[in-house]
Amino acid sequence: MVVGALLVMALAGGAAYAVAHNEIGKVAEAIGHKHITVASKVLEPTYEGGPQTLLLVGNDARRHTTTSPVVPHSNEMLLVRIDPSRPVISMLSIPRELQVTFTTPNGESITNRFNSAYTYGYEEGGGTKGGIKLMVETIKRVLGLGVNHVFVIDFKKFEHAIEEMGCVYFPVDKRYYHNNHEPGAEQYFEINLKPGYQTLCGKEALEYVANRHESTSLVRDARDQRFMLEVKKQYGGNLFEEREKFEHIFGKNVETDLHGEGQVFDLLKLLVGAQGKPVRQIHFNVELVPTSATNCACVLATPQEIQEARDQFLGGTAPLSQSRIDNALSGAKQARAKAERSRKAPPQQPSMTPTSAQALDHARSIAPDLPFPLEYPRIRNTYEESEPDVLRPYILHGPDHHPYKSYVIVIDRGLLGQYYDVEGTTWSSPPILEKPSNTVKIGPREYSLYYSGEHITTVAWHERGGTYWVENTLVNSVSPREMIEIAEETQPVDRAVSRAPIARAKGAEAALRLPSASTTSATSYRRIAELLGGLALIALMVLAVLVLRKRREVKLLREQIGAQVSALEAHARRQRAMFSGARER
């Protein structure tokens, strides 16, 4: 039996290896058609089981625009680090406007925006290969970060890829609109998106991630990172089941340096091991400076800010220290846009202020049109410069095209590009609310909490036939404590609510602590141990039943044997008695 079991496992392992080898061959063949040849000394070598840093480049090269063709340049430079020994994945967007100095392939020293390195390398160094070479060299010299593999996609292919994937559910944080054909309009990428949780297909997704106006560099990069996180959340779990579909999409639309089954196998093993790990967004702080001071529309970063971004990217994969979590929950940390440093006087600190009577009256006029209570926040985290709230009722379409009545409240914090939203819908389980990081009960409600690092991105709850959530700004500038306070003070507009003291959330502080990655791993191991323990207990119970049954059978058998032995002995005695009597006669 043991030999047979080992043989079955060996055959199963061989079959699994054959399947895996076949899939790796398919992936290698799919991406081989768009291979980027980069010198080995440019990219860092990889080794089995080691971490890898991936560079994702969005190439904004367009032949047809409203004015003139756009030369190749990197609209997005995103670094992703996956370390099998760490509990989370790090993601860092390099600000494309960051001022750097580099040497072109022709030997010319250039001081310009970071993304122009791709342009100079592309034009002077032989297309994508030259652009990637100069960009990777600049990343290594300026940031001190080595890159193992690169992936490049342009605007049109990005649009096609999203269409073929099947669109992405995404919370659009505010109204985005620009039309180049309007009189006097500046000429840049057009966009027309309304706020609220919705599906973004190819054209809309491209408009969102390519938009580079009306916000700071920090917000723009956070917008792209957030989109990628939603793609990972919605499609990451289906990669194996729909692997042929994704292999086709990847091979058709993405250029990469990966080649050969060995490199593909190493990366796939790393990705499989990282599946399910949370992603930590690292923000790159920069300062706006006047154009006249830099001779380009650039932003600057001090050596300390560059070092901080690098250290967080490399070391940010470690579990959060409890002191950082406590500081976040105490509300001590307030994210402030570095762009505001250019002002002569710093802006006033945000405060938790009451919602205006006009905003509540407007909400009450819309509430009767909804089949569930319209809940509105009674307090907000804003600066004095904040614009009035925007309340938009709309229809949210589910995967089955079922219409769900919904609404979104857009609240401006008063800093460029920073908006947070309050949403309500009849859809009980939208994809954005899958797999909460933690849950906490405060008062009559149970809140689901979703974390990014030490920040709370979303607070959600269900009541009275509606699903509600508060969505943080793209840069998570509302502190965890204030996110909880806003959620607590979001109440139906059809009844009066007396404001309770702000401090009432303090009692839940222990419950709000982010389960660190190590704790999460320990919890997972404990659950596995509990499951195995339960299975072992069941097995022991079954074994005990079998043993008792066998003992009963053995007892019955012994009784039968004893009866037969007694009968034989009695027969033998009778025979002996008869034999003795015969002898006497």
C-alpha positions in Angstrom: 0.0 0.0 0.0 2.8 2.5 0.9 4.7 1.7 -2.4 1.4 2.1 -4.3 0.7 5.5 -2.7 4.3 6.7 -3.5 3.9 5.5 -7.1 0.6 7.4 -7.5 2.1 10.6 -6.0 5.2 10.3 -8.3 2.9 9.9 -11.4 0.8 12.9 -10.3 3.9 14.9 -9.8 5.2 14.0 -13.3 1.8 14.9 -14.8 1.9 18.2 -13.0 5.4 18.9 -14.2 4.4 18.1 -17.8 1.4 20.4 -17.6 3.5 23.2 -16.0 6.2 22.7 -18.7 3.6 22.9 -21.4 2.2 26.2 -20.0 5.6 27.7 -19.6 6.3 26.9 -23.2 3.1 28.5 -24.3 3.9 31.7 -22.3 7.5 31.8 -23.7 6.1 31.4 -27.2 3.5 34.1 -26.7 5.9 36.7 -25.6 8.7 35.8 -28.0 7.0 37.7 -30.8 7.6 41.1 -29.0 11.0 40.5 -27.4 13.2 43.5 -26.4 16.9 42.7 -26.6 18.7 44.5 -23.7 22.3 44.0 -22.9 22.8 41.7 -19.9 24.9 44.3 -18.1 22.0 46.8 -18.2 19.6 44.5 -16.4 20.4 42.9 -13.1 20.8 39.1 -13.2 18.2 36.9 -11.4 18.7 33.7 -9.4 16.2 31.0 -8.4 14.3 32.0 -5.2 15.6 35.5 -5.2 13.7 38.8 -5.3 13.0 40.6 -8.6 12.3 44.2 -9.5 10.1 44.7 -12.6 9.8 47.9 -14.6 6.5 48.6 -16.2 6.6 51.4 -18.9 3.7 53.1 -20.5 4.9 54.4 -23.9 2.9 57.4 -25.0 3.8 57.4 -28.7 0.8 58.5 -30.9 0.8 59.1 -34.6 -2.5 60.9 -34.8 -3.4 63.7 -32.3 -5.3 67.0 -32.6 -2.1 68.8 -33.2 1.0 66.8 -34.2 2.4 63.3 -33.6 3.6 62.6 -30.1 7.2 61.4 -29.9 7.8 58.2 -27.8 8.1 59.0 -24.1 7.3 57.2 -21.0 3.9 58.3 -19.6 4.3 55.9 -16.7 7.4 54.3 -15.0 6.2 51.9 -12.4 8.6 49.7 -10.3 7.2 46.5 -8.7 9.3 44.5 -6.3 8.4 40.9 -5.4 10.5 39.2 -2.7 9.5 35.6 -1.8 10.9 36.2 1.7 8.7 39.2 2.3 4.9 39.3 3.1 3.9 42.0 0.7 4.7 43.5 -2.7 6.1 47.0 -3.1 5.0 49.3 -5.9 6.7 52.7 -6.7 5.8 55.2 -9.5 8.8 57.3 -10.6 7.5 60.9 -11.2 7.8 61.5 -14.9 8.5 65.2 -14.2 11.4 64.6 -11.8 14.4 66.6 -13.0 17.4 64.5 -13.7 20.7 64.7 -15.6 21.7 61.9 -18.0 24.0 61.3 -20.9 22.4 60.4 -24.3 23.8 57.7 -26.6 25.4 60.5 -28.6 27.4 61.6 -25.6 25.3 64.8 -24.9 24.6 65.7 -21.2 20.9 66.5 -20.8 19.1 68.0 -17.8 15.4 67.4 -18.2 12.4 65.4 -17.0 12.9 61.8 -16.1 10.7 60.4 -18.8 12.6 62.3 -21.5 15.4 59.7 -21.0 13.2 57.2 -22.8 12.7 59.7 -25.6 16.4 60.4 -26.1 17.4 56.8 -25.9 14.6 55.8 -28.3 15.5 58.3 -30.9 19.3 58.0 -30.7 19.7 54.5 -29.4 17.6 52.3 -31.7 13.9 52.4 -30.7 12.5 50.7 -27.6 15.8 48.9 -26.9 17.7 52.3 -26.7 14.9 53.9 -24.7 14.8 51.1 -22.1 18.6 51.1 -21.8 18.9 54.8 -21.0 15.9 54.7 -18.7 17.2 51.7 -16.7 20.7 53.3 -16.4 19.1 56.5 -15.2 17.0 54.6 -12.6 20.1 52.9 -11.3 22.2 56.0 -11.1 19.6 58.4 -9.7 17.6 56.0 -7.4 20.2 53.3 -6.8 17.7 50.6 -7.9 18.6 47.7 -10.2 15.9 46.4 -12.6 15.6 42.7 -13.5 12.9 42.7 -16.2 11.0 45.3 -18.2 7.6 45.4 -19.8 6.5 48.0 -22.2 2.9 48.8 -23.5 1.7 51.7 -25.6 -1.6 53.6 -25.4 -3.4 51.7 -28.1 -2.3 48.3 -26.9 -3.3 49.1 -23.4 -6.8 50.0 -24.6 -7.0 46.7 -26.5 -5.8 44.7 -23.6 -8.4 46.1 -21.2 -11.1 45.5 -23.8 -10.0 41.9 -24.3 -9.8 41.3 -20.5 -13.4 42.4 -20.1 -13.2 45.9 -18.4 -12.5 46.7 -14.8 -14.7 47.9 -12.0 -13.2 51.1 -10.6 -14.2 53.9 -8.2 -13.7 57.2 -10.2 -13.0 59.7 -7.5 -14.3 62.9 -9.2 -15.5 64.4 -12.5 -12.9 64.3 -15.2 -13.6 66.3 -18.4 -11.6 67.9 -21.2 -12.4 68.4 -24.8 -9.8 69.7 -27.2 -12.4 70.9 -29.7 -13.9 73.5 -27.4 -13.0 77.1 -28.1 -9.7 78.1 -26.4 -9.1 74.7 -25.0 -5.6 73.5 -24.3 -4.5 70.6 -26.3 -3.9 67.5 -24.2 -5.4 64.0 -23.7 -9.2 64.1 -23.8 -11.3 62.6 -21.0 -14.9 62.4 -20.1 -15.7 60.4 -16.9 -18.3 60.9 -14.2 -17.6 60.1 -10.5 -18.8 56.8 -9.0 -18.0 53.1 -8.9 -18.4 51.8 -12.5 -16.9 49.7 -15.2 -14.0 51.2 -17.2 -13.5 49.6 -20.6 -10.7 50.2 -23.0 -11.3 53.9 -24.0 -12.4 55.0 -20.5 -9.5 53.1 -18.8 -7.0 54.7 -21.1 -8.5 58.2 -20.5 -8.2 57.6 -16.7 -4.6 56.3 -16.5 -3.3 58.7 -19.2 -4.8 61.9 -17.6 -1.9 64.1 -16.5 -3.6 67.3 -15.6 -5.6 69.0 -12.8 -3.5 67.3 -10.0 -0.1 66.8 -8.5 2.5 64.3 -9.6 1.8 62.3 -6.4 -1.9 62.0 -7.2 -1.3 61.1 -10.9 1.0 58.3 -10.0 -1.4 57.1 -7.3 -4.2 57.0 -9.8 -2.2 54.6 -12.1 -1.2 52.4 -9.1 -4.8 52.2 -7.9 -6.0 51.1 -11.3 -3.4 48.3 -11.4 -4.4 47.2 -7.9 -8.1 46.9 -9.0 -7.0 44.9 -12.1 -5.0 42.5 -9.8 -7.9 42.2 -7.4 -10.5 41.4 -10.0 -8.5 39.2 -12.4 -5.6 37.8 -10.3 -7.6 34.9 -8.9 -8.6 33.7 -12.4 -5.2 33.7 -14.0 -4.9 29.9 -14.0 -8.5 29.1 -15.1 -8.2 31.6 -18.0 -4.5 31.3 -18.6 -4.8 30.9 -22.4 -6.8 34.1 -22.6 -4.3 36.1 -20.6 -1.3 34.5 -22.4 -2.8 35.7 -25.7 -3.5 39.2 -24.3 0.0 39.5 -22.8 1.8 38.2 -25.9 -0.2 40.4 -28.3 0.1 43.7 -26.4 3.3 43.7 -24.2 6.9 44.0 -25.2 9.4 42.5 -22.7 13.0 41.4 -22.3 11.9 37.9 -21.1 13.0 35.1 -23.3 13.4 31.4 -23.0 11.5 29.0 -20.7 14.1 29.4 -17.9 13.4 33.1 -17.3 9.7 32.6 -17.8 9.6 29.7 -15.3 11.6 31.7 -12.6 9.2 34.7 -12.9 6.1 32.5 -13.0 7.2 30.8 -9.8 7.8 34.2 -8.2 4.3 35.4 -9.3 2.6 32.2 -8.1 4.2 32.5 -4.7 3.2 36.2 -4.5 -0.4 35.5 -5.4 -2.7 36.8 -2.6 0.0 39.0 -1.0 -1.1 42.6 -0.4 0.5 45.4 -2.4 2.0 48.4 -0.6 2.0 51.6 -2.5 5.1 53.7 -2.0 4.6 57.5 -2.6 7.5 59.4 -4.1 7.5 62.9 -2.5 8.6 65.8 -4.8 8.5 69.6 -4.8 7.0 71.9 -7.4 9.3 74.7 -8.5 8.8 77.5 -11.0 9.5 76.6 -14.6 12.0 79.5 -14.9 14.2 78.0 -12.1 14.6 74.7 -14.0 14.1 75.5 -17.7 11.5 72.7 -17.8 8.2 71.9 -16.3 9.9 69.7 -13.7 9.6 68.8 -10.1 12.5 68.3 -7.7 13.3 65.8 -5.0 16.0 66.2 -2.4 18.6 63.4 -1.9 16.8 62.6 1.4 13.5 62.3 -0.4 15.0 60.0 -3.0 16.7 57.9 -0.4 13.4 57.7 1.6 11.5 56.4 -1.5 14.3 53.9 -2.2 14.4 52.6 1.3 10.6 52.3 1.5 10.6 50.4 -1.8 13.2 48.0 -0.8 12.4 47.7 2.9 8.7 48.5 2.7 8.1 44.8 2.1 8.8 44.2 5.8 5.9 44.0 8.3 4.7 47.3 9.7 6.0 48.2 13.1 3.3 48.5 15.7 4.5 52.0 16.5 3.7 53.1 12.9 0.3 51.6 13.1 -0.4 53.3 16.5 0.8 56.6 15.1 -1.5 56.2 12.1 -4.5 55.3 14.2 -3.9 58.2 16.6 -4.3 60.6 13.8 -0.9 62.1 14.3 0.1 61.7 10.6 -1.6 64.0 8.1 -0.6 63.6 4.5 0.2 67.0 2.9 0.9 67.6 -0.8 4.5 68.7 -1.4 3.2 70.9 -4.1 1.9 73.2 -1.5 5.4 74.1 -0.4 5.7 76.6 -3.2 3.1 78.8 -1.5 4.4 81.6 0.7 2.3 80.5 3.6 1.4 76.9 4.3 -2.3 76.0 4.2 -4.3 75.7 7.3 -4.6 72.2 8.8 -7.7 70.3 7.8 -10.3 69.9 10.4 -13.4 67.7 11.0 -16.1 70.3 10.3 -19.9 69.9 10.2 -21.7 69.3 6.9 -23.6 72.4 5.6 -27.4 72.5 5.9 -27.6 73.2 2.2 -25.8 69.9 1.3 -28.1 67.9 3.6 -31.2 69.7 2.1 -30.1 68.8 -1.4 -29.5 65.2 -0.3 -33.0 65.0 1.2 -34.5 66.2 -2.2 -32.8 63.3 -3.9 -33.4 60.6 -1.3 -37.0 59.8 -2.3 -35.8 58.6 -5.7 -33.7 55.9 -4.2 -35.1 52.5 -3.1 -32.8 52.5 0.0 -31.8 55.2 2.5 -29.5 57.9 1.3 -26.8 58.2 4.0 -24.8 61.4 4.1 -21.7 62.2 6.2 -22.4 64.8 8.9 -18.7 65.7 9.2 -15.9 66.1 6.7 -12.1 66.3 6.5 -11.5 69.5 4.5 -9.5 72.7 4.2 -11.1 76.1 3.9 -10.5 76.1 0.1 -12.7 73.1 -0.4 -15.3 73.2 -3.1 -19.0 72.2 -2.4 -19.9 68.5 -2.3 -21.1 66.8 -5.5 -24.0 64.4 -5.1 -24.6 62.1 -8.1 -27.3 59.4 -8.3 -26.6 56.8 -11.0 -27.1 53.2 -12.2 -24.4 50.7 -11.5 -24.5 47.7 -13.8 -23.3 44.4 -12.4 -21.6 41.6 -14.3 -25.0 40.2 -15.3 -26.0 43.6 -16.6 -28.4 43.9 -13.6 -29.0 47.6 -12.8 -28.3 48.6 -9.2 -29.4 52.1 -8.1 -26.5 53.9 -6.5 -25.2 57.3 -5.5 -21.8 58.9 -4.9 -20.9 62.0 -2.8 -17.6 63.6 -3.9 -15.9 65.6 -1.2 -13.1 68.0 -2.0 -10.4 68.2 0.7 -9.2 71.5 -0.6 -5.8 70.3 -1.9 -5.1 69.8 -5.6 -6.4 66.5 -6.8 -7.4 65.2 -3.4 -11.1 64.0 -3.2 -12.7 61.3 -1.1 -16.1 59.7 -1.8 -19.0 58.3 0.1 -20.9 55.6 -1.9 -24.2 53.8 -1.5 -25.8 51.1 -3.7 -28.3 48.2 -3.7 -25.5 45.9 -4.9 -24.7 43.8 -1.8 -21.4 42.5 -2.9 -19.5 44.7 -5.4 -16.0 43.5 -6.2 -14.4 46.5 -4.5 -15.6 45.1 -1.1 -14.1 41.6 -1.5 -11.7 40.3 1.1 -11.5 43.0 3.8 -8.3 43.3 5.8 -10.2 43.5 9.1 -13.6 44.0 10.7 -14.7 45.9 13.7 -18.0 46.5 15.5 -18.6 50.0 16.7 -22.1 50.7 18.0 -24.8 48.9 16.0 -22.7 48.6 12.9 -20.0 46.2 11.8 -17.4 47.9 9.6 -15.2 46.2 7.0 -11.8 47.8 6.8 -9.5 47.7 3.8 -5.8 48.7 4.3 -2.9 49.8 2.1 0.1 49.8 4.4 -0.9 51.7 7.5 -3.6 53.6 5.7 -7.3 52.7 5.5 -8.4 53.0 1.9 -12.0 51.9 2.4 -14.5 51.6 5.3 -17.7 49.7 4.4 -20.9 48.6 6.1 -24.4 47.1 5.3 -27.7 48.2 6.7 -31.4 48.8 5.7 -31.1 47.2 2.3 -28.1 49.3 1.2 -24.3 48.8 0.9 -22.2 51.9 1.9 -18.6 52.7 1.9 -16.2 55.7 2.4 -13.3 55.7 -0.1 -10.1 57.5 0.8 -8.3 59.9 -1.5 -6.0 58.4 -4.1 -3.0 59.2 -1.9 -4.9 58.1 1.3 -4.6 61.5 2.9 -7.5 61.0 5.3 -6.1 59.3 8.5 -7.5 56.0 9.7 -9.2 57.6 12.7 -10.9 60.2 10.6 -12.0 57.6 8.1 -13.8 55.7 10.9 -15.3 59.0 12.3 -16.6 59.9 8.8 -18.2 56.4 8.5 -19.8 56.6 11.9 -21.2 60.0 11.1 -22.6 58.9 7.7 -26.3 58.5 8.6 -29.6 58.5 6.7 -30.8 62.0 5.8 -34.5 61.1 6.6 -33.8 61.3 10.3 -32.1 63.7 12.6 -28.8 62.7 14.0 -27.2 64.2 17.1 -23.5 64.3 16.8 -21.6 62.1 19.3 -18.2 63.2 20.5 -15.4 62.5 18.1 -13.5 60.6 20.7 -16.0 57.7 20.7 -13.8 55.9 18.1 -11.0 55.6 20.6 -12.6 52.6 22.2 -12.2 50.7 19.0 -8.5 51.6 18.6 -7.3 48.1 19.5 -9.7 46.5 17.1 -8.7 48.9 14.3 -5.0 47.9 14.4 -3.9 46.7 11.1 -3.1 42.9 11.1 0.5 43.1 10.0 1.7 40.7 7.4 3.4 38.6 9.9 0.3 38.4 12.0 -1.7 37.6 8.9 0.7 34.8 8.1 0.5 33.5 11.6 -3.3 33.6 11.4 -3.2 31.7 8.2 -0.9 29.1 9.7 -3.1 28.9 12.8 -6.2 28.4 10.6 -4.4 25.7 8.6 -3.3 24.1 11.9 -6.8 24.2 13.2 -8.1 22.7 10.0 -5.5 19.9 10.1 -6.2 19.4 13.8 -9.9 19.1 13.0 -9.2 16.6 10.2 -6.9 14.7 12.5 -9.6 14.6 15.2 -12.2 13.3 12.7 -9.7 10.7 11.5 -9.1 9.7 15.1 -12.8 9.4 15.7 -13.3 7.3 12.6 -10.3 5.2 13.7 -11.8 4.8 17.1 -15.1 3.7 15.7 -13.3 1.2 13.5 -11.2 -0.1 16.5 -14.3 -0.5 18.6 -16.1 -2.3 15.8 -13.1 -4.6 15.4 -13.0 -5.2 19.1 -16.6 -6.1 19.1 -16.0 -8.4 16.2 -13.0 -10.0 18.0 -15.1 -10.4 21.2 -17.9 -12.1 19.3 -15.4 -14.3 17.5 -13.8 -15.2 20.9 -17.2 -16.0 22.3 -18.0 -18.2 19.3 -14.6 -19.9 19.6 -15.1 -20.3 23.3 -18.6 -21.8 22.7 -17.1 -24.2 20.1 -14.2 -25.1 22.5 -16.7 -25.7 25.3 -18.8 -27.9 23.0 -15.7 -29.8 21.9 -14.6 -30.3 25.5 -18.1 -31.5 26.5 -18.1 -33.9 23.5 -14.6 -35.1 24.5 -15.7 -35.7 28.1 -18.7 -37.7 26.8 -16.4 -39.7 24.6 -14.0 -40.4 27.4 -16.8 -41.4 29.7 -18.2 -43.8 27.1 -14.7 -45.2 26.5 -14.1 -45.7 30.3 -17.5 -47.5 30.7 -16.7 -49.8 27.8 -13.4 -50.8 29.3 -15.0 -51.6 32.7 -17.6 -53.8 31.0 
